[in-house]
Amino acid sequence: RLINMIARIYREFDVEVPVTQLYKAPTIEDTAKCIENSKSAEEPVILLNRDMPRKIFCFPPALSLGISYKDLAEAMGNHAVYGFNFIEEDDRVRRYVDTITRIQPEGPYVFLGWSSAGKIIFHVTHALQERGFNVPLVLFFDCFLNPRRMDLDRMNGWIEAIARDMENAGVGFLKDKVKTKIKNYLDYNVETKFEDHNPVIIDSKIHFILSEGYWNDEDWDPMC
C-alpha cells in the first residue's frame, strides 16, 4: 500500500515523497504535509512499528533500504525496530551515531544486520564505544566480510531485476536513485577492508546466524 501511495502521489502531484517521510504519515493531513515538504532531505532511518522503551537498530542489507526489515518489525511485539538506509556520504558513521543517540540518548544499544550490513555495523559500534557508549549485543544474519571475487554481470543483473520490479510496482521514477544507492553500497563494502595491522575492534557479544545452504556460493566470505 505504501508503494502504491508513493506512485499515486507522483502521478497526481509530480513529486517524489521519501519512503521514510510517508511511512510516518498515518492520516490524510500528515500525507498532505509530506507532499508540501517533499523537497526536504530524506531521513536515514525509519521506525517500522511503534516506539517502545526497548529498541533494535537494523542496518541496511544489499538493497540499501531500511524498509527491508518491515516483516521483522511486524513480528517484534516488544521492541521498536528502526531500519537504516545506506548513507552515501563519507561521514556516514558519524551520521549513524548522531541519529542513534538522538533516538536513544543512552545505551545499551542492540544492533542487527543482514547481508551487506556487517562492515558498517562494526564501524558504528566501534565509534559509539569510543565515545563511551555501551553496545552489548550485535546480531548478524547472513552477513559477508569480503567478496572473494566480484561477478559484475550477475550483480548488475540483480540490480536490473530490482529496477524492473519497481517499474511493475509503478515507482519506476525511483529506480535510478535506488540503483545508484545499491551500487554505492556495494562499492563501500568492496573498498572497505579490515586490515590485520589496523583492525576494527568492538567489545560486544556477537551472534552470527547463517541460513542453511546460504554459503554454498564461493563468491563471498561469511563474516565469521
ABEGO torsion letter per residue (X at the ends): XAAAAAAAAAAAAGBBBBAAAAAABABAAAAAAAAAAAABBBBABBBABBBBABBBBBBBBAAGBAAAAAAAAAABAABBBBBBBBBABAAAAAAAAAAAAAABABOBBBBBBBEAAAAAAAAAAAAAAAAGBBBABBBBBGBBABBABBBAAAAAAAAAAAAAAAAAAGAAAAAAAAAAAAAAAAAAAAABBBBAABBBBBBBBBBBBBBBGAAABAABBBBX
